[in-house]
Amino acid sequence: MLRRSLLVAVAVLAVLWAPPIITVGDGPRIGAGIALAALTGAALVLNRRAPVAATVAVAATTVLGMALDVCQDPMLATSWCLYLVAVERGPHVRSLVTALVGVLAVLALVTAVSPGLGARVVVVTAALCLAWLLGTAVGGRIISEREAERARVQINLAREVHDVVGHTLGVIAAEAAVTRGLPDAREAELRETLADIESHARGALEETQRLVRTLRNSGPALDELPAIIATTRAAGVSVEARLRPHGPVDAEVGAAVTRIAQEALSNVVRHAPRARCTVELWETGKTIAIRVRNSRAPGSAPASGGTGYGLRGIRERVAALGGTVTWGDTPEGGFEVEARLPMRRG
């Protein structure tokens, strides 16, 4: 950035200030021209640090230089500085754009009356208006991109919180239901169940707090999948894990695979707590796949994958990474979720 500012300053001074200063032939005016040129160059170099101050300074030195006939700049240097001001502030003061365009139209009429002066004023105004319009357009695009990125981060955060809290609450509810259904539960068993519930709740709270603090956290690592399976088993679901070896995985892909499995297992805990479940993870070429399949729970209706935000979140998460996901009932009355994601290397 500094290098570009230096190049612009050198070009402006060499092309627009040096020739008239050399040919002016007046000692005091030469000294004044050199001083004004030096101030102009310094303002151009410092433009990115203080764009408003630099714009005012360059405009003032240019006007004085034109008055002393030691500058031939039709406000091009000022337009360069004004562009950065417009990028930062233009989108917030759109009414000024309309005013500038109106001024340009009026000055265009002046040209017909006084071709010499009018043409010069129009050139100056056109340069300033063009700089402002371009800067405002670029600034608006930057704001739109920032808002889109902020929305994406918020959506990702909401998904993460949903997955963490939803899975933990499902496990807690299942453990509480199993314990309540025991007619002769001993005090030791009750205390053990309460201890598990407390542990799961604390773990979910800590992870949620971590998500809120980091905000842009990419999510859990793929090696956390066995711990999620263990938590599901603690809720009373029989889970068979078939996690085949795989190469290094990109952090975002690994987080997505882990969250997909977590959401699918949460659905099993909520909708088929007494079912048998299988979690399979494998790599095929440039694809990593995760499949969670549960059988029909004894004495229950056919399993369901739920219709809430969980499956919708899985679809959005997979689509964002360029993968595919399918789910549906199995012939045995169970339910299956299978996702395939690009095997980006970590």
C-alpha positions as CSV (number, residue, x, y, z in Angstrom):
1,M,0.0,0.0,0.0
2,L,2.8,2.5,0.9
3,R,4.6,1.6,-2.2
4,R,1.6,2.4,-4.3
5,S,1.1,5.7,-2.6
6,L,4.8,6.6,-3.2
7,L,4.4,5.8,-6.9
8,V,1.3,8.0,-7.1
9,A,3.0,10.9,-5.3
10,V,6.1,10.7,-7.6
11,A,3.9,10.6,-10.7
12,V,1.8,13.5,-9.6
13,L,4.8,15.7,-8.7
14,A,6.7,14.7,-11.8
15,V,3.9,15.3,-14.3
16,L,1.7,17.9,-12.9
17,W,3.9,20.0,-10.6
18,A,7.5,19.9,-11.8
19,P,7.0,21.2,-15.4
20,P,5.2,24.5,-14.4
21,I,7.6,25.1,-11.5
22,I,10.6,24.8,-13.8
23,T,9.2,27.1,-16.4
24,V,7.7,29.8,-14.1
25,G,10.9,31.8,-13.9
26,D,10.0,33.6,-10.7
27,G,12.1,32.9,-7.6
28,P,9.4,33.4,-4.9
29,R,6.8,31.5,-6.9
30,I,9.3,28.7,-7.5
31,G,9.9,28.5,-3.7
32,A,6.2,28.5,-3.0
33,G,5.6,25.9,-5.7
34,I,8.3,23.6,-4.3
35,A,6.7,23.9,-0.8
36,L,3.2,23.2,-2.1
37,A,4.5,20.3,-4.1
38,A,6.2,18.8,-1.0
39,L,3.0,19.1,1.0
40,T,1.0,17.5,-1.8
41,G,3.4,14.6,-2.0
42,A,3.4,14.1,1.8
43,A,-0.4,14.1,1.8
44,L,-0.6,11.6,-1.0
45,V,1.8,9.3,0.9
46,L,-0.2,9.5,4.1
47,N,-3.5,9.2,2.3
48,R,-4.4,5.8,3.5
49,R,-3.8,6.7,7.2
50,A,-5.9,9.8,7.1
51,P,-7.9,10.0,3.9
52,V,-10.1,12.9,4.9
53,A,-7.2,15.1,6.0
54,A,-5.2,14.1,3.0
55,T,-8.0,15.0,0.6
56,V,-8.5,18.4,2.2
57,A,-4.7,19.1,2.2
58,V,-4.2,18.0,-1.5
59,A,-7.3,20.1,-2.5
60,A,-5.9,23.2,-0.8
61,T,-2.4,22.8,-2.2
62,T,-3.7,22.2,-5.7
63,V,-6.0,25.3,-5.6
64,L,-3.1,27.4,-4.4
65,G,-0.7,25.9,-6.9
66,M,-3.2,26.6,-9.7
67,A,-3.6,30.2,-8.5
68,L,0.2,30.7,-8.5
69,D,0.4,29.0,-11.9
70,V,2.8,26.4,-10.5
71,C,0.5,23.4,-10.9
72,Q,-1.3,21.8,-13.8
73,D,-3.4,19.3,-11.8
74,P,-7.1,19.3,-12.7
75,M,-7.8,17.9,-9.2
76,L,-6.7,14.4,-10.2
77,A,-4.6,14.0,-7.0
78,T,-7.6,15.2,-5.0
79,S,-9.8,12.7,-6.8
80,W,-7.3,10.0,-5.9
81,C,-7.6,10.9,-2.2
82,L,-11.4,11.4,-2.4
83,Y,-11.8,7.9,-3.7
84,L,-10.7,6.4,-0.4
85,V,-13.0,8.7,1.5
86,A,-15.9,7.6,-0.7
87,V,-15.0,3.9,-0.1
88,E,-15.3,4.4,3.6
89,R,-18.1,6.9,3.9
90,G,-19.8,7.1,0.5
91,P,-22.4,4.3,1.1
92,H,-23.6,6.2,4.2
93,V,-24.2,9.5,2.5
94,R,-25.8,8.6,-0.8
95,S,-27.5,11.9,-1.1
96,L,-24.2,13.6,-1.8
97,V,-23.9,11.6,-4.9
98,T,-27.1,13.1,-6.3
99,A,-25.9,16.5,-5.4
100,L,-22.5,16.0,-7.1
101,V,-24.2,14.8,-10.3
102,G,-26.5,17.8,-10.2
103,V,-23.5,20.2,-9.9
104,L,-21.9,18.4,-12.8
105,A,-25.0,19.0,-14.9
106,V,-25.1,22.7,-14.1
107,L,-21.4,23.1,-14.9
108,A,-22.0,21.4,-18.2
109,L,-24.4,24.3,-19.0
110,V,-21.7,26.8,-17.9
111,T,-19.4,25.4,-20.6
112,A,-21.7,26.6,-23.3
113,V,-21.5,30.1,-22.0
114,S,-17.8,30.3,-21.1
115,P,-16.0,27.5,-23.0
116,G,-12.5,28.2,-21.5
117,L,-13.3,28.5,-17.8
118,G,-16.4,26.2,-18.0
119,A,-14.5,23.4,-19.6
120,R,-11.8,23.5,-16.9
121,V,-14.3,23.6,-14.1
122,V,-16.2,20.7,-15.7
123,V,-13.1,18.6,-16.0
124,V,-12.3,19.2,-12.3
125,T,-15.9,18.4,-11.2
126,A,-16.1,15.4,-13.4
127,A,-12.9,14.0,-11.9
128,L,-14.2,14.5,-8.3
129,C,-17.6,13.1,-9.1
130,L,-16.2,10.1,-10.8
131,A,-13.9,9.4,-7.9
132,W,-16.8,9.7,-5.5
133,L,-19.1,7.5,-7.6
134,L,-16.5,4.8,-8.0
135,G,-15.5,4.9,-4.3
136,T,-19.2,4.7,-3.2
137,A,-19.8,1.7,-5.5
138,V,-16.7,-0.1,-4.2
139,G,-17.6,0.8,-0.6
140,G,-21.1,-0.5,-1.0
141,R,-19.8,-3.8,-2.4
142,I,-17.4,-4.2,0.5
143,I,-20.3,-3.5,3.0
144,S,-22.4,-6.1,1.2
145,E,-19.6,-8.7,1.4
146,R,-19.1,-8.0,5.1
147,E,-22.8,-8.4,5.8
148,A,-22.9,-11.6,3.9
149,E,-19.9,-12.9,5.8
150,R,-21.4,-11.8,9.1
151,A,-24.6,-13.6,8.2
152,R,-22.7,-16.8,7.2
153,V,-20.8,-16.7,10.5
154,Q,-24.0,-16.3,12.5
155,I,-25.7,-19.1,10.7
156,N,-22.7,-21.4,11.3
157,L,-22.7,-20.4,14.9
158,A,-26.4,-21.2,15.2
159,R,-25.8,-24.6,13.7
160,E,-23.0,-25.3,16.0
161,V,-25.0,-24.3,19.1
162,H,-28.0,-26.3,17.8
163,D,-25.9,-29.4,17.3
164,V,-24.2,-29.2,20.7
165,V,-27.2,-28.3,22.8
166,G,-29.6,-30.6,20.9
167,H,-27.4,-33.6,21.2
168,T,-26.7,-33.1,24.9
169,L,-30.4,-32.4,25.8
170,G,-31.4,-35.5,23.9
171,V,-28.9,-37.6,25.9
172,I,-30.0,-36.1,29.2
173,A,-33.7,-36.7,28.4
174,A,-33.0,-40.3,27.4
175,E,-31.0,-41.0,30.6
176,A,-33.7,-39.4,32.8
177,A,-36.4,-41.4,31.0
178,V,-34.5,-44.7,31.4
179,T,-33.9,-44.1,35.1
180,R,-37.5,-43.0,35.8
181,G,-38.7,-46.2,34.1
182,L,-36.8,-48.4,36.6
183,P,-39.3,-49.3,39.4
184,D,-36.7,-50.5,41.8
185,A,-33.8,-48.1,41.1
186,R,-31.3,-47.9,43.9
187,E,-30.0,-44.6,45.3
188,A,-26.6,-45.4,43.9
189,E,-28.0,-45.8,40.4
190,L,-30.0,-42.5,40.7
191,R,-26.8,-40.7,41.8
192,E,-24.8,-42.2,39.0
193,T,-27.4,-41.1,36.5
194,L,-27.6,-37.6,38.0
195,A,-23.8,-37.4,37.8
196,D,-23.8,-38.3,34.1
197,I,-26.5,-35.7,33.4
198,E,-24.5,-33.1,35.2
199,S,-21.4,-34.0,33.3
200,H,-23.2,-33.8,29.9
201,A,-24.8,-30.5,30.8
202,R,-21.5,-29.0,31.9
203,G,-19.8,-30.2,28.8
204,A,-22.5,-28.7,26.6
205,L,-22.3,-25.4,28.5
206,E,-18.5,-25.3,28.1
207,E,-18.6,-26.0,24.4
208,T,-21.4,-23.4,23.9
209,Q,-19.4,-20.8,25.7
210,R,-16.3,-21.7,23.6
211,L,-18.4,-21.3,20.4
212,V,-19.7,-17.9,21.5
213,R,-16.2,-16.7,22.4
214,T,-14.5,-17.8,19.2
215,L,-17.5,-17.1,17.0
216,R,-15.5,-18.1,13.9
217,N,-14.5,-21.5,15.3
218,S,-14.5,-24.1,12.5
219,G,-16.0,-26.7,14.9
220,P,-14.9,-29.9,16.5
221,A,-12.1,-32.1,15.1
222,L,-12.9,-35.4,13.5
223,D,-11.1,-37.2,16.3
224,E,-13.9,-36.1,18.6
225,L,-16.3,-38.5,16.9
226,P,-15.6,-41.5,19.2
227,A,-16.4,-39.3,22.3
228,I,-19.8,-38.3,20.7
229,I,-20.5,-42.0,20.1
230,A,-19.6,-42.8,23.7
231,T,-22.0,-40.1,24.9
232,T,-24.8,-41.7,22.8
233,R,-24.1,-45.1,24.3
234,A,-24.3,-43.6,27.8
235,A,-27.9,-42.5,26.9
236,G,-28.8,-46.2,26.4
237,V,-28.4,-46.5,22.6
238,S,-26.5,-49.5,21.3
239,V,-24.0,-48.0,18.9
240,E,-21.6,-50.0,16.7
241,A,-18.8,-47.9,15.3
242,R,-17.0,-48.8,12.1
243,L,-14.5,-46.0,11.7
244,R,-12.1,-47.0,9.0
245,P,-8.6,-45.3,8.9
246,H,-8.4,-42.2,6.7
247,G,-5.9,-39.6,5.7
248,P,-5.6,-36.1,7.0
249,V,-8.8,-34.1,6.6
250,D,-9.4,-30.4,6.3
251,A,-10.6,-28.9,9.6
252,E,-13.9,-27.6,8.1
253,V,-14.7,-30.9,6.5
254,G,-13.8,-32.8,9.7
255,A,-16.1,-30.5,11.7
256,A,-18.9,-31.1,9.3
257,V,-18.6,-34.8,9.4
258,T,-18.6,-34.8,13.2
259,R,-21.6,-32.5,13.4
260,I,-23.5,-34.6,10.9
261,A,-22.9,-37.7,12.9
262,Q,-23.8,-35.9,16.1
263,E,-27.1,-34.7,14.7
264,A,-28.0,-38.1,13.3
265,L,-27.2,-39.8,16.7
266,S,-29.3,-37.1,18.5
267,N,-32.2,-38.0,16.3
268,V,-31.8,-41.7,17.3
269,V,-31.7,-40.8,21.0
270,R,-34.9,-38.7,20.6
271,H,-36.9,-40.8,18.3
272,A,-35.6,-44.4,18.7
273,P,-33.8,-44.6,22.0
274,R,-34.0,-48.4,22.2
275,A,-32.8,-49.0,18.7
276,R,-29.5,-50.5,17.5
277,C,-27.4,-48.0,15.7
278,T,-24.4,-48.2,13.3
279,V,-21.9,-45.4,12.6
280,E,-19.7,-45.9,9.6
281,L,-16.9,-43.6,8.4
282,W,-14.8,-44.4,5.4
283,E,-12.8,-42.8,2.6
284,T,-13.3,-43.4,-1.1
285,G,-10.9,-41.7,-3.4
286,K,-11.3,-38.0,-2.9
287,T,-14.4,-38.4,-0.8
288,I,-15.0,-39.0,2.9
289,A,-18.3,-40.5,3.8
290,I,-20.3,-40.8,7.1
291,R,-23.4,-43.0,7.5
292,V,-25.6,-43.3,10.6
293,R,-28.2,-46.1,10.4
294,N,-30.5,-47.2,13.2
295,S,-32.9,-50.1,13.3
296,R,-36.5,-50.0,14.3
297,A,-36.8,-49.8,18.1
298,P,-38.6,-52.8,19.7
299,G,-42.3,-52.1,20.2
300,S,-42.2,-48.7,18.5
301,A,-43.5,-47.2,15.3
302,P,-41.1,-47.0,12.3
303,A,-38.1,-44.7,13.1
304,S,-38.1,-41.1,12.0
305,G,-35.3,-38.8,11.3
306,G,-37.3,-35.8,12.6
307,T,-38.5,-32.8,10.7
308,G,-36.9,-29.9,12.6
309,Y,-33.9,-27.9,11.9
310,G,-31.4,-30.7,12.3
311,L,-31.7,-32.4,8.9
312,R,-32.1,-29.0,7.2
313,G,-28.8,-27.9,8.9
314,I,-27.1,-31.1,7.7
315,R,-28.2,-30.3,4.1
316,E,-27.0,-26.7,4.3
317,R,-23.7,-27.7,5.9
318,V,-23.0,-30.4,3.2
319,A,-24.1,-28.1,0.4
320,A,-21.7,-25.3,1.6
321,L,-18.8,-27.8,1.2
322,G,-19.8,-29.1,-2.2
323,G,-20.9,-32.5,-0.9
324,T,-24.1,-34.6,-1.0
325,V,-26.4,-36.0,1.6
326,T,-29.3,-38.5,1.6
327,W,-31.6,-39.8,4.3
328,G,-34.7,-41.9,4.5
329,D,-36.4,-45.0,6.0
330,T,-34.7,-48.3,5.6
331,P,-36.5,-51.5,4.5
332,E,-36.3,-52.8,8.1
333,G,-38.3,-49.8,9.4
334,G,-35.2,-47.9,10.6
335,F,-33.7,-44.6,9.4
336,E,-30.4,-43.8,7.7
337,V,-28.4,-40.6,7.0
338,E,-25.5,-40.7,4.6
339,A,-23.3,-37.8,3.7
340,R,-20.3,-37.6,1.3
341,L,-17.9,-34.6,1.4
342,P,-14.8,-33.7,-0.7
343,M,-11.7,-35.1,0.9
344,R,-9.8,-31.8,1.3
345,R,-6.5,-32.5,2.9
346,G,-5.7,-30.8,6.2
